[in-house]
């Protein structure tokens, strides 16, 4: 019988935190012990069927798009970092993936993930016996999102999925997944697989510091909101000038209406959010006296420093030069 770690079942339970569903009713439906959230629960493993049940329930409770977004948010902010924290000082992407493949069976006894070479390319492969059951389709969506986020975390911003094989009969649901709009999907494959260019496999891994303490991990999970992840993903594009919501939609592979709806639910508008993010980044640059005003204007996507100065003054009621002078004078002993 396939088993999974208790903490991974808890991860899937937490996906329901924004859904109006009674916890104990959820646990009953998913055949999960109602003590799972108790601090004194003295077990570490549960049947794999508990996760299958949770995936099925979540798939029935929300739209497929919301299912994908919830998984994407959780993988990016919580689940993938949790796995990265288990790696032992990986040197290259190849080394990191090898460690991951060795570690995973200890988390889920039925999991089989490997890196292989085929057709002159490297592939990250997930093997799972195909099933026509409802849970399998959503399980594969989860796996594709997780694998993409894992590779993104290891490779960095250069990573863009190119070729992805899925076991599903149709690729329509996969083409709509966040941050995967440019990937070429292939249906009815015997495994779920991502192609990885050789240059990435040999690249050096530079993982950011990972949170280790229970309190830090709890805080990280609390921040797994659409807004926090949206800001994380969009930040690298702020230097490209005025970032329209249509452009953000293309970057994230999410519909404009979906972005608007999710941001509205968190009490912010797209326009105000981008303005605040640009201002925050601009202020950080102004704090560094080594950057000239012209350089900062260029970094923030302005071709004319005069336009940059006017836009800044409209928000801050002072010029960039005046702000820098005031900031630096306050820091002088």
Protein Blocks (a to p, Z undefined) as FASTA:
>chain_A
ZZddfklmmmmmmmmmmpccdfklmmmmnopafklmpmklccfbdcfklmmmmmmmmmmm
pcfklmmmmmmmmmmmmmmmmmmmmpghifblmlmmmmmmmmmmmmmmkbccddddeehi
acddddddddfbfklmmmmmmmmmmmmmmmmmmnommlccfbdcdfbfbfklmmmpghil
mpccdehifbdcddddfklmmpccddddddfbfklmmmmmmmmcfklmmmmmmmmmmmno
jadfklmmmmnopafklmmmmmmmnopafklmmmmmmmmmmmmmmmpmkbcfklmmmmno
pabfklmmmmmmmmnopafklmmmmmmmmmpZZ
